[in-house]
Structure formats: structure tokens, C-alpha cells
Amino acid sequence: MRNKAQKRQKFKKTTIILPYDLWESLRIESIKRNISMGELIAKKLKELEELRQKTTIMQVDEEGLLKPLE
């Protein structure tokens, strides 16, 4: 069985500036879920990317023009 360290993904540390109300709601959620804010933000960004892929109906071609998603 894999230990906890082997299950973790590699993360890259970065600094972001958030409006206080957004920071506060993320902080509360991270405490409730018992995960770091970095993990929570990464999960939310991943969910957003997956949602965009599911709902995208157009894409930009090589010439910068919109075309239907293939």
C-alpha cells in the first residue's frame, strides 16, 4: 500500500492576491475540508478546466478564427 507522501502530487509554490471576501470563503472551506488552501485552489481550478472542456462548443483555429469543436 502506498503511503501518504507517494499519493501526493508535486506542487509549485506561487503567490496570488485575492479579494478579502474570496480569501475568507476559501479559507473557511479549506478548514472545513481539512485541506490546505493551495490544495483547495488547485482542485477548484482543475474543476473549472474540466467544466470548460465539457461546455466548450467552439475552438480557435490556426488563423485565429472560431470553428466548431471537433
Biopython code that builds the backbone (N, CA, C, O; Angstrom):
import numpy as np
from Bio.PDB.StructureBuilder import StructureBuilder

atoms = [
    (1, "MET", "N", (0.844, -1.193, 0.000)),
    (1, "MET", "CA", (0.000, 0.000, 0.000)),
    (1, "MET", "C", (0.883, 1.248, 0.000)),
    (1, "MET", "O", (1.911, 1.294, 0.675)),
    (2, "ARG", "N", (0.474, 2.239, -0.752)),
    (2, "ARG", "CA", (1.264, 3.461, -0.864)),
    (2, "ARG", "C", (1.064, 4.334, 0.359)),
    (2, "ARG", "O", (-0.037, 4.424, 0.902)),
    (3, "ASN", "N", (2.129, 4.968, 0.783)),
    (3, "ASN", "CA", (1.976, 5.873, 1.918)),
    (3, "ASN", "C", (1.498, 7.236, 1.433)),
    (3, "ASN", "O", (1.420, 7.493, 0.232)),
    (4, "LYS", "N", (1.184, 8.089, 2.377)),
    (4, "LYS", "CA", (0.592, 9.391, 2.071)),
    (4, "LYS", "C", (1.483, 10.238, 1.163)),
    (4, "LYS", "O", (0.982, 10.907, 0.258)),
    (5, "ALA", "N", (2.791, 10.217, 1.392)),
    (5, "ALA", "CA", (3.713, 11.024, 0.590)),
    (5, "ALA", "C", (3.733, 10.582, -0.870)),
    (5, "ALA", "O", (3.900, 11.415, -1.761)),
    (6, "GLN", "N", (3.564, 9.282, -1.131)),
    (6, "GLN", "CA", (3.570, 8.790, -2.500)),
    (6, "GLN", "C", (2.300, 9.163, -3.249)),
    (6, "GLN", "O", (2.326, 9.253, -4.477)),
    (7, "LYS", "N", (1.205, 9.379, -2.563)),
    (7, "LYS", "CA", (-0.064, 9.728, -3.191)),
    (7, "LYS", "C", (-0.105, 11.191, -3.620)),
    (7, "LYS", "O", (-0.845, 11.553, -4.535)),
    (8, "ARG", "N", (0.678, 12.017, -2.968)),
    (8, "ARG", "CA", (0.621, 13.458, -3.235)),
    (8, "ARG", "C", (1.219, 13.810, -4.591)),
    (8, "ARG", "O", (2.206, 13.221, -5.031)),
    (9, "GLN", "N", (0.599, 14.775, -5.231)),
    (9, "GLN", "CA", (1.136, 15.310, -6.472)),
    (9, "GLN", "C", (2.215, 16.318, -6.130)),
    (9, "GLN", "O", (2.286, 16.812, -5.005)),
    (10, "LYS", "N", (3.046, 16.615, -7.103)),
    (10, "LYS", "CA", (4.024, 17.679, -6.908)),
    (10, "LYS", "C", (3.311, 19.013, -7.072)),
    (10, "LYS", "O", (2.470, 19.176, -7.956)),
    (11, "PHE", "N", (3.649, 19.949, -6.227)),
    (11, "PHE", "CA", (3.061, 21.278, -6.299)),
    (11, "PHE", "C", (4.163, 22.302, -6.536)),
    (11, "PHE", "O", (5.320, 22.067, -6.189)),
    (12, "LYS", "N", (3.809, 23.413, -7.114)),
    (12, "LYS", "CA", (4.705, 24.540, -7.311)),
    (12, "LYS", "C", (4.160, 25.695, -6.504)),
    (12, "LYS", "O", (2.994, 26.060, -6.649)),
    (13, "LYS", "N", (4.985, 26.272, -5.660)),
    (13, "LYS", "CA", (4.558, 27.373, -4.815)),
    (13, "LYS", "C", (4.469, 28.657, -5.632)),
    (13, "LYS", "O", (5.353, 28.972, -6.428)),
    (14, "THR", "N", (3.387, 29.383, -5.417)),
    (14, "THR", "CA", (3.199, 30.670, -6.077)),
    (14, "THR", "C", (2.434, 31.592, -5.143)),
    (14, "THR", "O", (1.827, 31.141, -4.172)),
    (15, "THR", "N", (2.465, 32.855, -5.433)),
    (15, "THR", "CA", (1.752, 33.842, -4.625)),
    (15, "THR", "C", (0.635, 34.447, -5.469)),
    (15, "THR", "O", (0.849, 34.848, -6.613)),
    (16, "ILE", "N", (-0.555, 34.506, -4.886)),
    (16, "ILE", "CA", (-1.676, 35.155, -5.567)),
    (16, "ILE", "C", (-2.288, 36.185, -4.627)),
    (16, "ILE", "O", (-2.189, 36.075, -3.405)),
    (17, "ILE", "N", (-2.910, 37.168, -5.214)),
    (17, "ILE", "CA", (-3.597, 38.204, -4.438)),
    (17, "ILE", "C", (-5.085, 38.038, -4.697)),
    (17, "ILE", "O", (-5.535, 38.059, -5.842)),
    (18, "LEU", "N", (-5.848, 37.873, -3.613)),
    (18, "LEU", "CA", (-7.292, 37.658, -3.709)),
    (18, "LEU", "C", (-8.040, 38.757, -2.970)),
    (18, "LEU", "O", (-7.531, 39.316, -1.998)),
    (19, "PRO", "N", (-9.249, 39.067, -3.429)),
    (19, "PRO", "CA", (-10.094, 39.951, -2.632)),
    (19, "PRO", "C", (-10.358, 39.292, -1.280)),
    (19, "PRO", "O", (-10.466, 38.069, -1.201)),
    (20, "TYR", "N", (-10.460, 40.082, -0.228)),
    (20, "TYR", "CA", (-10.588, 39.531, 1.114)),
    (20, "TYR", "C", (-11.771, 38.576, 1.247)),
    (20, "TYR", "O", (-11.638, 37.517, 1.859)),
    (21, "ASP", "N", (-12.925, 38.933, 0.685)),
    (21, "ASP", "CA", (-14.095, 38.072, 0.842)),
    (21, "ASP", "C", (-13.903, 36.710, 0.176)),
    (21, "ASP", "O", (-14.376, 35.700, 0.696)),
    (22, "LEU", "N", (-13.216, 36.670, -0.969)),
    (22, "LEU", "CA", (-12.933, 35.403, -1.625)),
    (22, "LEU", "C", (-11.921, 34.598, -0.805)),
    (22, "LEU", "O", (-12.094, 33.394, -0.616)),
    (23, "TRP", "N", (-10.873, 35.254, -0.322)),
    (23, "TRP", "CA", (-9.886, 34.586, 0.519)),
    (23, "TRP", "C", (-10.561, 33.975, 1.750)),
    (23, "TRP", "O", (-10.283, 32.836, 2.125)),
    (24, "GLU", "N", (-11.451, 34.753, 2.367)),
    (24, "GLU", "CA", (-12.126, 34.295, 3.576)),
    (24, "GLU", "C", (-12.988, 33.054, 3.305)),
    (24, "GLU", "O", (-12.961, 32.098, 4.081)),
    (25, "SER", "N", (-13.743, 33.069, 2.216)),
    (25, "SER", "CA", (-14.599, 31.920, 1.929)),
    (25, "SER", "C", (-13.760, 30.687, 1.582)),
    (25, "SER", "O", (-14.119, 29.572, 1.961)),
    (26, "LEU", "N", (-12.651, 30.874, 0.869)),
    (26, "LEU", "CA", (-11.758, 29.750, 0.576)),
    (26, "LEU", "C", (-11.106, 29.225, 1.849)),
    (26, "LEU", "O", (-10.953, 28.015, 2.015)),
    (27, "ARG", "N", (-10.726, 30.115, 2.736)),
    (27, "ARG", "CA", (-10.103, 29.709, 3.995)),
    (27, "ARG", "C", (-11.074, 28.877, 4.830)),
    (27, "ARG", "O", (-10.697, 27.836, 5.367)),
    (28, "ILE", "N", (-12.307, 29.329, 4.939)),
    (28, "ILE", "CA", (-13.323, 28.592, 5.701)),
    (28, "ILE", "C", (-13.547, 27.215, 5.086)),
    (28, "ILE", "O", (-13.603, 26.216, 5.803)),
    (29, "GLU", "N", (-13.675, 27.156, 3.758)),
    (29, "GLU", "CA", (-13.887, 25.874, 3.093)),
    (29, "GLU", "C", (-12.692, 24.942, 3.287)),
    (29, "GLU", "O", (-12.868, 23.744, 3.508)),
    (30, "SER", "N", (-11.479, 25.487, 3.206)),
    (30, "SER", "CA", (-10.295, 24.637, 3.381)),
    (30, "SER", "C", (-10.226, 24.067, 4.795)),
    (30, "SER", "O", (-9.809, 22.924, 4.983)),
    (31, "ILE", "N", (-10.625, 24.844, 5.773)),
    (31, "ILE", "CA", (-10.647, 24.357, 7.161)),
    (31, "ILE", "C", (-11.703, 23.270, 7.317)),
    (31, "ILE", "O", (-11.441, 22.235, 7.930)),
    (32, "LYS", "N", (-12.897, 23.497, 6.764)),
    (32, "LYS", "CA", (-13.969, 22.510, 6.858)),
    (32, "LYS", "C", (-13.585, 21.195, 6.182)),
    (32, "LYS", "O", (-13.929, 20.118, 6.668)),
    (33, "ARG", "N", (-12.868, 21.287, 5.057)),
    (33, "ARG", "CA", (-12.486, 20.091, 4.311)),
    (33, "ARG", "C", (-11.157, 19.508, 4.791)),
    (33, "ARG", "O", (-10.727, 18.453, 4.325)),
    (34, "ASN", "N", (-10.516, 20.203, 5.719)),
    (34, "ASN", "CA", (-9.242, 19.763, 6.285)),
    (34, "ASN", "C", (-8.153, 19.582, 5.222)),
    (34, "ASN", "O", (-7.404, 18.605, 5.235)),
    (35, "ILE", "N", (-8.086, 20.554, 4.298)),
    (35, "ILE", "CA", (-7.030, 20.565, 3.295)),
    (35, "ILE", "C", (-6.433, 21.969, 3.250)),
    (35, "ILE", "O", (-7.038, 22.923, 3.737)),
    (36, "SER", "N", (-5.256, 22.087, 2.670)),
    (36, "SER", "CA", (-4.628, 23.402, 2.585)),
    (36, "SER", "C", (-5.356, 24.269, 1.561)),
    (36, "SER", "O", (-6.062, 23.763, 0.688)),
    (37, "MET", "N", (-5.173, 25.569, 1.682)),
    (37, "MET", "CA", (-5.788, 26.466, 0.698)),
    (37, "MET", "C", (-5.208, 26.213, -0.680)),
    (37, "MET", "O", (-5.920, 26.311, -1.679)),
    (38, "GLY", "N", (-3.923, 25.889, -0.747)),
    (38, "GLY", "CA", (-3.299, 25.580, -2.034)),
    (38, "GLY", "C", (-3.958, 24.393, -2.711)),
    (38, "GLY", "O", (-4.236, 24.425, -3.909)),
    (39, "GLU", "N", (-4.208, 23.340, -1.935)),
    (39, "GLU", "CA", (-4.884, 22.161, -2.481)),
    (39, "GLU", "C", (-6.299, 22.499, -2.931)),
    (39, "GLU", "O", (-6.743, 22.061, -3.992)),
    (40, "LEU", "N", (-7.001, 23.278, -2.122)),
    (40, "LEU", "CA", (-8.371, 23.661, -2.456)),
    (40, "LEU", "C", (-8.407, 24.478, -3.744)),
    (40, "LEU", "O", (-9.224, 24.214, -4.626)),
    (41, "ILE", "N", (-7.533, 25.456, -3.852)),
    (41, "ILE", "CA", (-7.498, 26.295, -5.053)),
    (41, "ILE", "C", (-7.136, 25.457, -6.268)),
    (41, "ILE", "O", (-7.733, 25.627, -7.331)),
    (42, "ALA", "N", (-6.165, 24.549, -6.132)),
    (42, "ALA", "CA", (-5.787, 23.672, -7.242)),
    (42, "ALA", "C", (-6.968, 22.810, -7.670)),
    (42, "ALA", "O", (-7.204, 22.644, -8.867)),
    (43, "LYS", "N", (-7.716, 22.257, -6.712)),
    (43, "LYS", "CA", (-8.886, 21.439, -7.035)),
    (43, "LYS", "C", (-9.938, 22.258, -7.762)),
    (43, "LYS", "O", (-10.523, 21.798, -8.742)),
    (44, "LYS", "N", (-10.178, 23.467, -7.286)),
    (44, "LYS", "CA", (-11.193, 24.318, -7.921)),
    (44, "LYS", "C", (-10.780, 24.711, -9.337)),
    (44, "LYS", "O", (-11.624, 24.758, -10.232)),
    (45, "LEU", "N", (-9.506, 24.992, -9.550)),
    (45, "LEU", "CA", (-9.027, 25.324, -10.893)),
    (45, "LEU", "C", (-9.139, 24.118, -11.818)),
    (45, "LEU", "O", (-9.490, 24.266, -12.988)),
    (46, "LYS", "N", (-8.844, 22.933, -11.307)),
    (46, "LYS", "CA", (-8.971, 21.702, -12.088)),
    (46, "LYS", "C", (-10.435, 21.472, -12.470)),
    (46, "LYS", "O", (-10.730, 21.121, -13.612)),
    (47, "GLU", "N", (-11.351, 21.669, -11.516)),
    (47, "GLU", "CA", (-12.778, 21.523, -11.793)),
    (47, "GLU", "C", (-13.234, 22.517, -12.849)),
    (47, "GLU", "O", (-14.032, 22.177, -13.723)),
    (48, "LEU", "N", (-12.730, 23.745, -12.773)),
    (48, "LEU", "CA", (-13.081, 24.766, -13.752)),
    (48, "LEU", "C", (-12.597, 24.375, -15.143)),
    (48, "LEU", "O", (-13.324, 24.533, -16.124)),
    (49, "GLU", "N", (-11.364, 23.863, -15.228)),
    (49, "GLU", "CA", (-10.827, 23.427, -16.515)),
    (49, "GLU", "C", (-11.652, 22.278, -17.093)),
    (49, "GLU", "O", (-11.939, 22.263, -18.290)),
    (50, "GLU", "N", (-12.034, 21.318, -16.253)),
    (50, "GLU", "CA", (-12.861, 20.195, -16.713)),
    (50, "GLU", "C", (-14.223, 20.687, -17.186)),
    (50, "GLU", "O", (-14.737, 20.206, -18.196)),
    (51, "LEU", "N", (-14.811, 21.636, -16.470)),
    (51, "LEU", "CA", (-16.103, 22.197, -16.875)),
    (51, "LEU", "C", (-15.983, 22.916, -18.210)),
    (51, "LEU", "O", (-16.849, 22.777, -19.074)),
    (52, "ARG", "N", (-14.918, 23.679, -18.380)),
    (52, "ARG", "CA", (-14.719, 24.381, -19.657)),
    (52, "ARG", "C", (-14.586, 23.405, -20.809)),
    (52, "ARG", "O", (-15.123, 23.644, -21.890)),
    (53, "GLN", "N", (-13.870, 22.298, -20.588)),
    (53, "GLN", "CA", (-13.715, 21.304, -21.652)),
    (53, "GLN", "C", (-15.049, 20.666, -22.001)),
    (53, "GLN", "O", (-15.304, 20.372, -23.169)),
    (54, "LYS", "N", (-15.901, 20.449, -21.013)),
    (54, "LYS", "CA", (-17.205, 19.828, -21.250)),
    (54, "LYS", "C", (-18.168, 20.773, -21.952)),
    (54, "LYS", "O", (-19.016, 20.329, -22.726)),
    (55, "THR", "N", (-18.049, 22.071, -21.691)),
    (55, "THR", "CA", (-19.027, 23.026, -22.211)),
    (55, "THR", "C", (-18.539, 23.799, -23.427)),
    (55, "THR", "O", (-19.298, 24.582, -23.998)),
    (56, "THR", "N", (-17.304, 23.600, -23.832)),
    (56, "THR", "CA", (-16.778, 24.315, -24.989)),
    (56, "THR", "C", (-17.383, 23.743, -26.262)),
    (56, "THR", "O", (-17.331, 22.535, -26.493)),
    (57, "ILE", "N", (-17.957, 24.615, -27.087)),
    (57, "ILE", "CA", (-18.537, 24.158, -28.345)),
    (57, "ILE", "C", (-17.795, 24.746, -29.550)),
    (57, "ILE", "O", (-18.013, 24.325, -30.686)),
    (58, "MET", "N", (-16.927, 25.713, -29.296)),
    (58, "MET", "CA", (-16.149, 26.337, -30.359)),
    (58, "MET", "C", (-14.683, 26.339, -29.961)),
    (58, "MET", "O", (-14.353, 26.321, -28.775)),
    (59, "GLN", "N", (-13.808, 26.361, -30.954)),
    (59, "GLN", "CA", (-12.383, 26.483, -30.688)),
    (59, "GLN", "C", (-11.780, 27.443, -31.693)),
    (59, "GLN", "O", (-12.385, 27.746, -32.721)),
    (60, "VAL", "N", (-10.594, 27.913, -31.392)),
    (60, "VAL", "CA", (-9.894, 28.839, -32.276)),
    (60, "VAL", "C", (-8.942, 28.027, -33.142)),
    (60, "VAL", "O", (-8.172, 27.212, -32.634)),
    (61, "ASP", "N", (-8.997, 28.255, -34.470)),
    (61, "ASP", "CA", (-8.099, 27.529, -35.366)),
    (61, "ASP", "C", (-6.758, 28.249, -35.492)),
    (61, "ASP", "O", (-6.514, 29.255, -34.825)),
    (62, "GLU", "N", (-5.890, 27.716, -36.360)),
    (62, "GLU", "CA", (-4.539, 28.273, -36.521)),
    (62, "GLU", "C", (-4.532, 29.743, -36.965)),
    (62, "GLU", "O", (-3.582, 30.478, -36.693)),
    (63, "GLU", "N", (-5.585, 30.150, -37.638)),
    (63, "GLU", "CA", (-5.671, 31.521, -38.137)),
    (63, "GLU", "C", (-6.382, 32.469, -37.168)),
    (63, "GLU", "O", (-6.592, 33.643, -37.473)),
    (64, "GLY", "N", (-6.749, 31.940, -35.997)),
    (64, "GLY", "CA", (-7.415, 32.762, -35.009)),
    (64, "GLY", "C", (-8.913, 32.884, -35.205)),
    (64, "GLY", "O", (-9.551, 33.740, -34.593)),
    (65, "LEU", "N", (-9.487, 32.031, -36.056)),
    (65, "LEU", "CA", (-10.912, 32.075, -36.323)),
    (65, "LEU", "C", (-11.638, 31.000, -35.520)),
    (65, "LEU", "O", (-11.094, 29.922, -35.280)),
    (66, "LEU", "N", (-12.860, 31.295, -35.110)),
    (66, "LEU", "CA", (-13.668, 30.328, -34.372)),
    (66, "LEU", "C", (-14.199, 29.257, -35.313)),
    (66, "LEU", "O", (-14.626, 29.551, -36.430)),
    (67, "LYS", "N", (-14.169, 28.024, -34.855)),
    (67, "LYS", "CA", (-14.753, 26.931, -35.610)),
    (67, "LYS", "C", (-15.371, 25.945, -34.626)),
    (67, "LYS", "O", (-14.988, 25.931, -33.457)),
    (68, "PRO", "N", (-16.312, 25.124, -35.069)),
    (68, "PRO", "CA", (-16.924, 24.150, -34.153)),
    (68, "PRO", "C", (-15.882, 23.201, -33.579)),
    (68, "PRO", "O", (-14.919, 22.832, -34.251)),
    (69, "LEU", "N", (-16.089, 22.816, -32.334)),
    (69, "LEU", "CA", (-15.202, 21.885, -31.665)),
    (69, "LEU", "C", (-15.320, 20.521, -32.314)),
    (69, "LEU", "O", (-16.428, 20.035, -32.541)),
    (70, "GLU", "N", (-14.187, 19.896, -32.617)),
    (70, "GLU", "CA", (-14.206, 18.581, -33.279)),
    (70, "GLU", "C", (-14.199, 17.476, -32.268)),
    (70, "GLU", "O", (-14.213, 16.301, -32.638)),
]
sb = StructureBuilder()
sb.init_structure("model")
sb.init_model(0)
sb.init_chain("A")
sb.init_seg("    ")
for serial, (resi, resn, name, xyz) in enumerate(atoms, 1):
    if name == "N":
        sb.init_residue(resn, " ", resi, " ")
    sb.init_atom(name, np.array(xyz, "f"), 0.0, 1.0, " ", f" {name:<3s}", serial, name[0])
structure = sb.get_structure()
